Amino acid sequence: MFDQAVVLKAFEEATGVRLVEHPKDPDLDQTLAKYPTLTPFLTGVSYHESAELDEDRLGGTFGVRIYLEGEPDRGVRDYGLECAPEERGKGYNVLGTADRANVEVEFFKHLNEAAEITPQAQETWSLLISCLRGL
């Protein structure tokens, strides 16, 4: 388990971005509505996200989700960075997720036309994975 203050400091120092805390995880309501028996397990979550003004420099937005309880540390599980068409609409999304113990990092970028992962996005993703490994 990693301490929230240590995790946030590591990601902020590595990226040069001040992460903004969201009062509630954006996916939590949807998950709890779908699986109400998970309520006791998912309420201890904090979510912090990069600001919009950093999106151009980073090639997207990233978020860090920290669970107050989590799995033992088994190293970094990188699920990759991919470009996929939107479920509804004509655009594409660049998405990436990875986790380690009680920390999950995600990357997101909406694209209106070109379905490609930019060098900036790849560089940011590599930096995020490196940061997870360094915890």
C-alpha positions as CSV (number, residue, x, y, z in Angstrom):
1,M,0.0,0.0,0.0
2,F,1.3,3.4,-0.9
3,D,0.5,6.6,1.0
4,Q,-1.6,9.2,-0.8
5,A,0.8,12.1,-0.1
6,V,3.8,10.1,-1.4
7,V,2.0,9.0,-4.5
8,L,0.8,12.5,-5.4
9,K,4.2,14.1,-4.7
10,A,5.9,11.5,-7.0
11,F,3.5,12.1,-9.9
12,E,3.6,15.9,-9.5
13,E,7.4,16.0,-9.4
14,A,7.7,13.6,-12.4
15,T,5.3,15.4,-14.6
16,G,5.6,19.0,-13.4
17,V,1.8,19.1,-13.1
18,R,-0.2,20.0,-10.1
19,L,-2.9,17.4,-9.7
20,V,-6.4,18.6,-8.8
21,E,-8.5,16.5,-6.4
22,H,-12.0,15.6,-7.4
23,P,-14.4,15.3,-4.6
24,K,-15.8,12.1,-6.0
25,D,-14.4,9.6,-8.4
26,P,-16.2,10.1,-11.8
27,D,-16.8,6.4,-12.3
28,L,-17.9,5.6,-8.7
29,D,-21.6,6.4,-9.0
30,Q,-21.9,4.3,-12.2
31,T,-20.1,1.4,-10.7
32,L,-22.1,1.5,-7.4
33,A,-25.4,1.7,-9.4
34,K,-24.4,-1.4,-11.4
35,Y,-23.0,-3.3,-8.4
36,P,-24.5,-2.0,-5.1
37,T,-22.8,-4.8,-3.1
38,L,-19.5,-3.1,-3.7
39,T,-20.4,0.0,-1.8
40,P,-18.4,-0.8,1.3
41,F,-15.3,-1.6,-0.8
42,L,-15.3,1.4,-3.2
43,T,-16.1,4.3,-1.0
44,G,-12.5,4.8,0.2
45,V,-11.1,6.2,-3.1
46,S,-9.6,9.5,-4.0
47,Y,-9.2,10.7,-7.6
48,H,-6.8,13.4,-8.8
49,E,-6.5,14.7,-12.3
50,S,-4.2,16.9,-14.4
51,A,-5.6,20.4,-15.4
52,E,-6.9,21.2,-18.9
53,L,-4.1,23.7,-19.4
54,D,-1.5,20.9,-19.3
55,E,-3.3,18.9,-21.9
56,D,-1.4,20.2,-24.9
57,R,2.0,19.7,-23.3
58,L,1.1,16.2,-22.1
59,G,-0.8,15.1,-25.2
60,G,-3.8,14.4,-23.1
61,T,-5.1,14.3,-19.5
62,F,-4.1,11.8,-16.8
63,G,-5.7,10.9,-13.5
64,V,-4.4,9.1,-10.4
65,R,-6.9,7.0,-8.4
66,I,-5.7,6.0,-4.9
67,Y,-7.6,3.3,-3.0
68,L,-7.4,3.4,0.8
69,E,-7.3,-0.4,0.7
70,G,-5.8,-2.4,-2.0
71,E,-4.0,-5.5,-3.2
72,P,-0.5,-6.4,-2.2
73,D,2.2,-4.8,-4.3
74,R,2.9,-7.2,-7.2
75,G,4.5,-4.7,-9.4
76,V,3.2,-2.6,-12.2
77,R,0.4,-4.0,-14.5
78,D,0.5,-1.9,-17.7
79,Y,-2.6,-2.5,-19.8
80,G,-1.2,-0.3,-22.6
81,L,-2.0,2.8,-24.4
82,E,-4.4,2.4,-27.3
83,C,-6.5,4.3,-29.8
84,A,-10.1,3.2,-30.1
85,P,-13.2,4.6,-31.8
86,E,-15.8,6.2,-29.6
87,E,-18.8,4.1,-28.7
88,R,-21.1,6.9,-29.9
89,G,-19.9,9.5,-32.2
90,K,-17.3,9.8,-34.9
91,G,-14.2,10.6,-32.9
92,Y,-11.5,8.4,-31.3
93,N,-10.2,8.1,-27.8
94,V,-6.6,7.4,-26.8
95,L,-6.9,5.5,-23.6
96,G,-4.4,3.9,-21.2
97,T,-4.5,2.3,-17.7
98,A,-2.0,0.8,-15.4
99,D,-1.9,0.0,-11.7
100,R,0.2,-1.0,-8.8
101,A,-1.1,-2.1,-5.4
102,N,-3.6,0.6,-4.4
103,V,-2.7,3.1,-7.1
104,E,-4.2,3.3,-10.6
105,V,-3.2,5.7,-13.3
106,E,-5.2,6.5,-16.4
107,F,-4.5,8.6,-19.5
108,F,-7.2,10.0,-21.9
109,K,-7.3,12.1,-25.0
110,H,-10.3,12.7,-27.3
111,L,-9.5,13.0,-31.0
112,N,-12.0,14.4,-33.5
113,E,-10.3,13.0,-36.6
114,A,-6.8,11.4,-36.7
115,A,-6.8,8.0,-35.0
116,E,-3.2,8.0,-33.8
117,I,-1.3,8.1,-30.6
118,T,0.9,11.2,-30.6
119,P,4.6,11.2,-29.6
120,Q,3.6,13.5,-26.7
121,A,1.0,11.0,-25.5
122,Q,3.5,8.1,-25.7
123,E,6.1,10.1,-23.8
124,T,3.6,11.0,-21.1
125,W,2.5,7.4,-20.8
126,S,6.1,6.2,-20.5
127,L,6.7,8.8,-17.8
128,L,3.5,7.7,-15.8
129,I,4.6,4.0,-16.0
130,S,8.1,4.9,-14.8
131,C,6.6,6.9,-11.9
132,L,4.5,3.9,-10.9
133,R,7.6,1.7,-11.0
134,G,9.5,4.2,-8.9
135,L,7.0,4.2,-6.0
